[in-house]
């Protein structure tokens, strides 16, 4: 790590901690401009692969192409695994075939699978052709599993031992093996049919006497992951049971790979990120995406929102005469809609998160709905008194304050209910609640808010 970067990461409480120092980036680009390969290697070599990936994503295409050409043989496969998909494909096209081959050969199978699964067929072929025969077969087999399945997430390099072995036998095996994975946390104990039966941590292995049977120091918590299990469920299991690694089995229960905590946590992070993006009505994108790509990703849900806004407007048109006779209604309408929308979003966010973490189940769904509705009633009554008072003082019309207050209570009650119930219903029918709930909740609160406010005003005024 360069000195400037070290200083940057040591800044306690700094929002820029762990970002590349500007002077480091400037020095790297200056070396590229001078075609000074020795200086470029000197600056790049101490950086972590994730930091180099950040650098490549932040600079423009021309600088990126020149940097990669100059960096050449020093390019490490770990950098490719850290890159965003769009930039990764561009860099694969830029790399010399021999450099690419050398870069991917040192990667473990799960990293290669993650690297190629989102690429088009020609780019997949370039990566696969760079692998040795055994590695290529392993990657192709992993790619045969369904997308987002555990079989794609696992690494095929597994350290295993017969269940009847002792600590001494396992230790000798590890010391004599020349094909151990770069990172592993357990020895998987298997029976004669290659069915995993237990895990032994390396810490317990190193701390036990040679004559101790491995089964005597096996982990108490042992989870086996089916190869076709959804990766979201895998990540949940790791988080729920505090797993470090878990064996993966095929349909016959035989050991075919292992999933480690780093891969599981990447999936968990991606699941959370997807939920956040979907709640906002956008799909996954990056700062490197073009204007047209970004626009294309966002257009569909904006169109849906336009339809919902038109629907709410039709409610307003129904009460056009009332609004024309009392212009103050038009001033207060956005407040009713905004309060309902915000209250609905709060309940929606809590519910979607609870569904994602499996904390919201059939056993407690009614209790959660009652809680949210009660919260909506309390908050609605509080803000109804505030807005009712404002309505009286602002316009000098006591009945208007009462109408505003009543409409707020109705809309915030509705928001709390639909914000909880809609994602639950969508989840039951197999629709992603994070993707579709927001539009339904917003449309419902707008329609109910406008209808209750304008309807009550019409009854009182007309």
C-alpha positions as CSV (number, residue, x, y, z in Angstrom):
1,X,0.0,0.0,0.0
2,X,1.4,3.4,-0.9
3,X,2.1,5.9,1.8
4,X,-0.5,8.4,0.5
5,X,-3.2,5.6,0.4
6,X,-2.2,4.4,3.9
7,X,-2.7,7.9,5.3
8,X,-6.1,8.1,3.6
9,X,-7.3,4.9,5.2
10,X,-6.0,5.8,8.6
11,X,-8.2,8.9,8.9
12,X,-10.5,7.9,11.8
13,X,-14.1,8.9,11.2
14,X,-13.3,10.4,7.7
15,X,-16.0,9.9,5.1
16,X,-13.3,9.3,2.6
17,X,-11.6,6.5,4.5
18,X,-10.6,3.6,2.3
19,X,-10.9,5.6,-0.9
20,X,-7.9,6.0,-3.1
21,X,-6.0,9.1,-2.4
22,X,-6.2,11.7,-5.2
23,X,-2.5,12.1,-5.3
24,X,-2.1,8.4,-5.9
25,X,-4.6,8.4,-8.8
26,X,-2.9,11.5,-10.3
27,X,0.5,9.8,-10.0
28,X,-0.8,6.7,-11.7
29,X,-2.3,8.6,-14.6
30,X,0.8,10.7,-14.9
31,X,2.9,7.5,-15.3
32,X,0.5,6.3,-18.0
33,X,0.8,9.6,-19.8
34,X,4.6,9.2,-19.7
35,X,4.5,5.5,-20.7
36,X,6.5,4.9,-17.6
37,X,5.8,1.2,-16.9
38,X,8.2,0.8,-14.1
39,X,6.7,3.7,-12.2
40,X,3.1,2.4,-12.9
41,X,4.0,-1.0,-11.6
42,X,5.6,0.6,-8.5
43,X,2.4,2.6,-7.8
44,X,-0.1,-0.2,-8.6
45,X,1.6,-3.2,-7.1
46,X,0.9,-2.3,-3.4
47,X,-2.8,-1.6,-4.0
48,X,-5.5,-4.1,-3.2
49,X,-7.4,-5.6,-6.2
50,X,-10.6,-3.9,-5.0
51,X,-8.8,-0.5,-5.0
52,X,-7.4,-1.1,-8.5
53,X,-11.0,-2.1,-9.6
54,X,-12.3,1.2,-8.2
55,X,-9.6,3.1,-10.1
56,X,-10.5,1.4,-13.4
57,X,-14.2,2.2,-12.9
58,X,-13.6,5.9,-12.1
59,X,-11.2,6.8,-15.0
60,X,-12.4,7.3,-18.6
61,X,-12.3,4.6,-21.2
62,X,-9.2,6.1,-23.0
63,X,-7.1,6.3,-19.8
64,X,-8.3,2.8,-18.8
65,X,-7.3,1.3,-22.1
66,X,-3.8,2.9,-22.0
67,X,-3.3,1.9,-18.3
68,X,-4.2,-1.8,-19.0
69,X,-2.0,-1.9,-22.1
70,X,1.0,-0.5,-20.1
71,X,0.3,-2.6,-16.9
72,X,0.1,-5.7,-19.1
73,X,1.4,-8.9,-17.5
74,X,1.0,-7.6,-14.0
75,X,-2.8,-7.6,-14.3
76,X,-4.2,-9.9,-11.6
77,X,-7.3,-12.1,-12.0
78,X,-8.6,-10.8,-8.6
79,X,-9.1,-7.4,-10.2
80,X,-11.6,-8.8,-12.7
81,X,-13.7,-10.3,-9.8
82,X,-14.0,-6.9,-8.1
83,X,-15.1,-5.0,-11.2
84,X,-18.7,-4.0,-12.1
85,X,-20.2,-6.1,-14.9
86,X,-20.1,-3.4,-17.6
87,X,-16.5,-2.3,-17.0
88,X,-15.4,-6.0,-16.6
89,X,-16.6,-6.9,-20.1
90,X,-14.8,-3.9,-21.6
91,X,-11.6,-4.8,-19.9
92,X,-11.8,-8.4,-21.0
93,X,-12.0,-7.2,-24.5
94,X,-9.0,-4.9,-23.9
95,X,-6.7,-7.4,-22.2
96,X,-4.2,-9.4,-24.4
97,X,-5.3,-13.0,-24.6
98,X,-2.2,-14.3,-22.9
99,X,-2.5,-11.8,-20.1
100,X,-6.2,-12.8,-19.6
101,X,-5.3,-16.5,-19.6
102,X,-2.6,-16.0,-16.9
103,X,-5.0,-13.8,-14.9
104,X,-7.8,-16.3,-14.7
105,X,-5.8,-19.5,-14.1
106,X,-4.9,-18.5,-10.6
107,X,-8.6,-17.9,-9.6
108,X,-10.6,-20.5,-7.7
109,X,-13.6,-22.0,-9.4
110,X,-16.3,-20.0,-7.7
111,X,-14.5,-16.8,-8.7
112,X,-14.3,-17.9,-12.3
113,X,-18.0,-18.8,-12.4
114,X,-18.8,-15.4,-10.9
115,X,-16.6,-13.9,-13.6
116,X,-18.1,-15.6,-16.6
117,X,-21.8,-16.1,-15.8
118,X,-22.9,-12.6,-16.7
119,X,-20.7,-12.4,-19.9
120,X,-22.0,-13.1,-23.4
121,X,-21.0,-16.3,-25.1
122,X,-18.0,-15.0,-27.0
123,X,-16.5,-13.5,-23.8
124,X,-17.3,-16.7,-21.8
125,X,-15.4,-18.7,-24.5
126,X,-12.4,-16.5,-24.1
127,X,-12.3,-17.1,-20.4
128,X,-13.0,-20.9,-20.6
129,X,-10.4,-21.4,-23.3
130,X,-7.8,-19.9,-21.0
131,X,-8.4,-22.5,-18.3
132,X,-6.8,-25.9,-17.9
133,X,-9.1,-28.8,-18.9
134,X,-10.0,-29.9,-15.4
135,X,-10.8,-26.3,-14.3
136,X,-12.9,-25.7,-17.5
137,X,-14.9,-28.8,-16.8
138,X,-15.5,-27.7,-13.2
139,X,-16.7,-24.2,-14.3
140,X,-18.9,-25.6,-17.1
141,X,-20.5,-28.0,-14.6
142,X,-21.1,-25.1,-12.2
143,X,-22.7,-23.1,-15.0
144,X,-25.1,-25.9,-15.7
145,X,-26.9,-25.2,-12.4
146,X,-29.8,-22.7,-12.4
147,X,-28.9,-19.0,-12.2
148,X,-28.6,-17.8,-8.6
149,X,-28.3,-21.4,-7.3
150,X,-25.9,-22.6,-4.7
151,X,-24.1,-24.7,-7.3
152,X,-22.9,-21.5,-9.0
153,X,-21.9,-20.0,-5.7
154,X,-19.7,-22.8,-4.5
155,X,-16.1,-23.5,-5.0
156,X,-15.2,-27.1,-6.1
157,X,-11.9,-27.1,-4.2
158,X,-12.8,-28.9,-1.0
159,X,-10.7,-30.2,1.8
160,X,-12.2,-33.4,3.1
161,X,-11.3,-36.4,5.2
162,X,-12.9,-39.7,6.1
163,X,-15.0,-39.5,9.2
164,X,-12.9,-42.2,11.0
165,X,-9.6,-40.3,10.7
166,X,-7.7,-38.8,13.6
167,X,-6.2,-35.3,13.9
168,X,-2.7,-36.7,13.1
169,X,-3.9,-38.2,9.8
170,X,-5.7,-35.0,8.8
171,X,-2.7,-32.9,9.7
172,X,-0.3,-35.1,7.7
173,X,-2.7,-34.9,4.7
174,X,-2.8,-31.1,4.8
175,X,1.0,-30.8,5.0
176,X,1.6,-33.2,2.1
177,X,-1.0,-31.8,-0.2
178,X,0.1,-29.5,-2.9
179,X,-3.5,-28.6,-4.1
180,X,-5.1,-26.9,-1.1
181,X,-7.5,-24.0,-1.7
182,X,-6.1,-20.6,-1.2
183,X,-8.6,-20.0,1.6
184,X,-10.5,-22.6,3.6
185,X,-11.9,-22.8,7.2
186,X,-13.1,-26.4,7.7
187,X,-12.2,-29.9,6.9
188,X,-15.4,-31.6,5.8
189,X,-15.8,-35.2,7.2
190,X,-17.4,-37.6,4.8
191,X,-18.7,-41.2,4.9
192,X,-17.6,-43.9,2.4
193,X,-20.3,-42.7,0.0
194,X,-18.9,-39.2,0.0
195,X,-21.8,-37.8,2.1
196,X,-20.7,-34.9,4.3
197,X,-21.4,-35.7,8.0
198,X,-19.5,-32.9,10.0
199,X,-17.1,-30.0,9.8
200,X,-13.9,-29.6,11.8
201,X,-12.5,-26.0,12.1
202,X,-8.8,-25.5,11.5
203,X,-8.4,-23.9,14.9
204,X,-9.7,-27.0,16.7
205,X,-7.6,-29.2,14.5
206,X,-4.4,-27.3,15.3
207,X,-5.2,-27.3,19.1
208,X,-5.9,-31.1,19.4
209,X,-3.6,-34.0,20.0
210,X,-2.7,-36.2,17.1
211,X,-4.6,-39.2,18.4
212,X,-7.9,-37.4,18.9
213,X,-10.6,-38.6,16.5
214,X,-11.8,-35.8,14.2
215,X,-15.5,-36.5,15.1
216,X,-14.7,-35.6,18.7
217,X,-13.8,-32.1,17.7
218,X,-16.5,-31.6,15.0
219,X,-18.6,-28.4,15.0
220,X,-21.9,-28.6,16.8
221,X,-23.7,-26.5,14.1
222,X,-23.6,-28.3,10.8
223,X,-25.6,-27.3,7.7
224,X,-25.6,-28.9,4.3
225,X,-26.6,-26.9,1.3
226,X,-28.3,-28.5,-1.7
227,X,-26.7,-27.5,-4.9
228,X,-30.0,-26.2,-6.4
229,X,-30.9,-24.1,-3.4
230,X,-31.5,-20.4,-4.1
231,X,-28.5,-18.3,-3.2
232,X,-30.7,-15.9,-1.2
233,X,-31.6,-18.8,1.1
234,X,-28.0,-19.8,1.3
235,X,-27.1,-16.3,2.5
236,X,-29.9,-16.4,5.0
237,X,-28.6,-19.7,6.4
238,X,-25.1,-18.3,6.8
239,X,-26.4,-15.2,8.6
240,X,-29.0,-17.1,10.7
241,X,-26.7,-19.9,11.9
242,X,-23.4,-17.9,11.9
243,X,-21.7,-20.2,9.4
244,X,-18.2,-19.8,8.2
245,X,-18.4,-22.4,5.4
246,X,-20.9,-25.1,4.5
247,X,-20.6,-28.2,2.2
248,X,-22.7,-28.3,-0.9
249,X,-24.3,-31.6,-2.0
250,X,-25.9,-32.9,-5.2
251,X,-29.3,-34.6,-5.6
252,X,-27.8,-37.9,-4.1
253,X,-26.4,-36.1,-1.1
254,X,-22.8,-36.4,-2.3
255,X,-20.3,-33.6,-1.6
256,X,-19.7,-31.5,-4.7
257,X,-18.3,-28.3,-3.3
258,X,-18.2,-25.8,-0.5
259,X,-19.5,-22.3,0.1
260,X,-17.5,-19.9,2.2
261,X,-18.8,-16.9,4.2
262,X,-17.2,-14.3,1.9
263,X,-19.3,-15.5,-1.0
264,X,-22.5,-15.8,1.1
265,X,-22.1,-12.2,2.4
266,X,-21.6,-10.9,-1.1
267,X,-25.0,-12.4,-1.9
268,X,-26.6,-11.0,1.2
269,X,-25.3,-7.6,0.3
270,X,-26.6,-7.9,-3.2
271,X,-30.0,-9.0,-1.9
272,X,-30.2,-5.9,0.3
273,X,-29.0,-3.6,-2.5
274,X,-31.6,-5.1,-4.9
275,X,-34.4,-4.5,-2.3
276,X,-33.3,-0.8,-1.9
277,X,-33.1,-0.3,-5.6
278,X,-36.5,-1.9,-6.3
279,X,-38.2,0.1,-3.6
280,X,-37.0,3.2,-5.5
281,X,-38.3,1.7,-8.8
282,X,-34.8,1.4,-10.4
283,X,-32.7,-1.6,-11.5
284,X,-29.1,-2.3,-10.8
285,X,-26.7,0.2,-12.5
286,X,-23.3,1.8,-11.9
287,X,-21.6,5.1,-12.3
288,X,-20.0,3.8,-15.5
289,X,-23.3,3.2,-17.3
290,X,-24.0,5.4,-20.2
291,X,-26.8,8.0,-20.3
292,X,-29.0,5.8,-22.6
293,X,-28.4,2.7,-20.4
294,X,-29.4,4.5,-17.3
295,X,-32.4,6.1,-18.9
296,X,-33.6,2.7,-20.2
297,X,-33.4,1.2,-16.7
298,X,-35.5,3.9,-15.2
299,X,-38.1,4.4,-17.8
300,X,-40.4,1.4,-17.1
301,X,-41.3,2.3,-13.5
302,X,-41.6,6.0,-14.3
303,X,-44.2,5.0,-16.9
304,X,-46.0,3.0,-14.2
305,X,-45.8,5.9,-11.8
306,X,-47.3,8.2,-14.6
307,X,-50.3,5.8,-14.9
308,X,-50.8,5.9,-11.1
309,X,-50.5,9.7,-11.1
310,X,-53.1,9.9,-13.8
311,X,-55.4,7.6,-11.8
312,X,-55.1,9.9,-8.8
313,X,-55.8,12.9,-11.0
314,X,-59.1,11.4,-12.1
315,X,-60.2,11.4,-8.5
316,X,-59.4,15.1,-8.4
317,X,-61.4,15.8,-11.6
318,X,-64.4,14.3,-9.9
319,X,-64.4,17.1,-7.4
320,X,-63.5,19.8,-9.8
321,X,-66.5,21.9,-8.8
322,X,-65.7,21.7,-5.1
323,X,-62.1,22.8,-5.7
324,X,-63.2,25.7,-7.9
325,X,-65.5,27.0,-5.2
326,X,-62.9,26.7,-2.4
327,X,-59.3,27.2,-3.7
328,X,-57.9,26.5,-0.2
329,X,-58.5,22.8,-0.9
330,X,-55.9,22.8,-3.7
331,X,-53.4,24.3,-1.2
332,X,-53.9,21.5,1.3
333,X,-54.3,18.6,-1.0
334,X,-50.5,18.0,-1.4
335,X,-50.1,17.8,2.4
336,X,-52.7,15.0,2.6
337,X,-51.1,13.0,-0.2
338,X,-47.5,13.5,1.0
339,X,-48.3,12.5,4.6
340,X,-50.0,9.3,3.4
341,X,-47.3,8.5,1.0
342,X,-44.5,8.9,3.6
343,X,-46.4,6.9,6.2
344,X,-47.0,4.1,3.6
345,X,-43.4,4.1,2.6
346,X,-42.4,3.6,6.3
347,X,-44.6,0.6,6.8
348,X,-43.7,-0.7,3.4
349,X,-39.9,-0.5,4.1
350,X,-40.2,-2.3,7.4
351,X,-42.4,-5.0,6.0
352,X,-40.2,-5.7,2.9
353,X,-37.2,-5.9,5.1
354,X,-39.0,-8.3,7.6
355,X,-40.0,-10.5,4.7
356,X,-36.5,-10.6,3.3
357,X,-35.0,-11.6,6.6
358,X,-37.8,-14.1,7.2
359,X,-38.8,-12.3,10.4
360,X,-42.4,-11.8,9.1
361,X,-44.2,-15.1,9.0
362,X,-47.8,-16.5,9.0
363,X,-47.5,-16.7,12.8
364,X,-47.0,-13.0,13.4
365,X,-48.3,-11.3,10.3
366,X,-51.6,-10.2,11.9
367,X,-49.8,-8.9,14.9
368,X,-47.5,-6.8,12.7
369,X,-50.5,-5.4,10.7
370,X,-52.3,-4.5,14.0
371,X,-49.1,-2.8,15.2
372,X,-48.7,-0.7,12.0
373,X,-52.3,0.2,11.9
374,X,-52.2,1.3,15.6
375,X,-49.1,3.4,14.8
376,X,-50.9,4.9,11.8
377,X,-53.9,5.8,14.0
378,X,-51.7,7.5,16.7
379,X,-49.6,9.4,14.2
380,X,-52.7,10.3,12.2
381,X,-54.5,11.7,15.3
382,X,-51.4,13.7,16.2
383,X,-50.9,15.3,12.8
384,X,-54.7,15.7,12.4
385,X,-54.7,18.0,15.5
386,X,-51.7,19.9,14.1
387,X,-53.1,20.4,10.6
388,X,-56.6,21.0,11.9
389,X,-55.3,23.9,14.0
390,X,-53.2,25.2,11.1
391,X,-56.3,25.0,8.8
392,X,-58.4,27.0,11.3
393,X,-55.7,29.7,11.8
394,X,-54.6,29.9,8.2
395,X,-58.0,30.1,6.5
396,X,-60.3,31.0,9.4
397,X,-62.6,28.1,8.7
398,X,-63.2,25.7,11.6
399,X,-64.9,23.1,9.4
400,X,-61.9,23.1,7.0
401,X,-59.6,22.2,10.0
402,X,-61.9,19.4,10.9
403,X,-62.0,18.0,7.3
404,X,-58.2,18.2,7.0
405,X,-57.8,16.4,10.3
406,X,-60.3,13.6,9.4
407,X,-58.7,13.1,6.0
408,X,-55.3,12.8,7.5
409,X,-56.4,10.1,10.0
410,X,-58.1,8.2,7.2
411,X,-55.2,8.4,4.9
412,X,-52.5,7.5,7.4
413,X,-54.6,4.5,8.7
414,X,-54.9,3.4,5.1
415,X,-51.2,3.9,4.4
416,X,-50.2,1.8,7.4
417,X,-52.5,-1.0,6.4
418,X,-51.6,-1.1,2.7
419,X,-47.9,-0.6,3.4
420,X,-48.0,-3.8,5.4
421,X,-50.6,-5.9,3.7
422,X,-49.7,-5.3,0.0
423,X,-46.1,-6.6,0.2
424,X,-47.4,-9.6,2.3
425,X,-50.0,-10.5,-0.4
426,X,-47.5,-10.0,-3.2
427,X,-45.0,-12.3,-1.5
428,X,-47.7,-14.9,-1.0
429,X,-48.5,-15.0,-4.8
430,X,-44.9,-15.1,-5.8
431,X,-44.3,-11.5,-6.8
432,X,-41.3,-9.7,-5.5
433,X,-42.7,-7.2,-2.9
434,X,-39.8,-4.9,-3.2
435,X,-40.3,-4.5,-6.9
436,X,-44.0,-3.9,-7.1
437,X,-45.2,-2.7,-3.7
438,X,-44.1,0.9,-3.9
439,X,-46.4,1.8,-6.9
440,X,-49.4,0.1,-5.3
441,X,-48.9,1.8,-2.0
442,X,-48.4,5.3,-3.5
443,X,-51.4,5.0,-5.8
444,X,-53.6,3.8,-3.0
445,X,-52.6,6.5,-0.5
446,X,-53.0,9.2,-3.2
447,X,-56.5,8.0,-4.2
448,X,-57.7,7.5,-0.7
449,X,-56.2,10.8,0.5
450,X,-57.7,12.9,-2.3
451,X,-61.1,11.1,-2.2
452,X,-61.4,11.4,1.6
453,X,-60.3,15.0,1.7
454,X,-62.3,16.2,-1.3
455,X,-65.3,14.0,-0.5
456,X,-65.6,15.2,3.1
457,X,-65.2,18.8,1.9
458,X,-67.9,18.3,-0.6
459,X,-70.3,16.9,2.0
460,X,-69.6,19.8,4.4
461,X,-69.4,22.7,1.9
462,X,-71.8,21.7,-0.8
